[in-house]
């Protein structure tokens, strides 16, 4: 059986929203407990104030299908980082 987890830090509200939507669309196929996250400040770069965010966003899976979904979610998050103005697809 394949099982594991991945944890993200520096998560902003947009990534949180993408993750909630994805989780709702694939309920029960992988685990994500937002209560485990901790508030954090996300650095923006030199001479820019930090913005509120979260650390400790952990996704876990117990089978290959769950792993595939977590990979798909991570790709969706990466696409958002590469082009934050693009609309997100399910």
N, C-alpha and C positions, 0 to 999 in steps of 0.2 A: 504494500500500500504506500502511496506517496503522500507525505504530509510535510508541512513546514509553515513558515511565516516570514513576512517581510515587514519592516517598520520604516515609516517615513517621518522625517522631521521637517520643520519649516513649512507646514501646510497652511495655506490661507483659506479664507471662506469659500472662494470659488472651487478650489480642489475638494474641500469638504462637501460642497453641494454636488459636485460630479460624483463623488464616492457614494453619497447617500442615494442618489438617483440610480446608480449602477447596482448598488446593493438591493434596492427595492425591486429592480427588474430581474434579479437573480437570487431571490430570497432562498436561504437555506443551502446554497451551493458553496459558499465560502463564509468565513466569519469576519466580522468587523464590529468591535465594541467601542463606540465613541467615548464612553465613560472612562476609558483607560488613557485618553489623551490628556496632555498637560498644556496649559496656556504658555505661550512663548512670544518673543518678539522676533520677527523675521527681518534680518538686515536687508537693506535695499541698495547698499553701495556707499561709496564715499559721498559725504555731504548730503545724504538723504536720511531722514528719520526712519527708524524701524516701523514696521506695521504689525498689528496684532496677528497672531496665528497660533499654531499648535505644534507640539512635538509628541511623538509616540503614537502615531496612527498606525496600528498593526492590523494587517490582513493575514488570515491563516486559512489553511485548507487541509482536507483529509483524504483527497483522492485526486487523480489526474485531471478530472473535469474542473474541480475547484482551482487547481493550479492554472489551468488554461484561462479561467475567468480572471484570476488575479493578474496574470500577464496582460490580458486584454485591458483591464482597468489601468494598469501602470502605463501601457501604451497610450491610452486616452489621456492620462495625466501629462505624459511627456508631450503629446500633441498640443495640449493646452499651453504648456510652458513655451513651446516653439512658436505658437501663434495664438496668443490669448484672446484676440478679437474674433477668432473663427467660432461659429456656432458648434456646439458639441452634439454629436450623433450618438444614439443608443447603441 
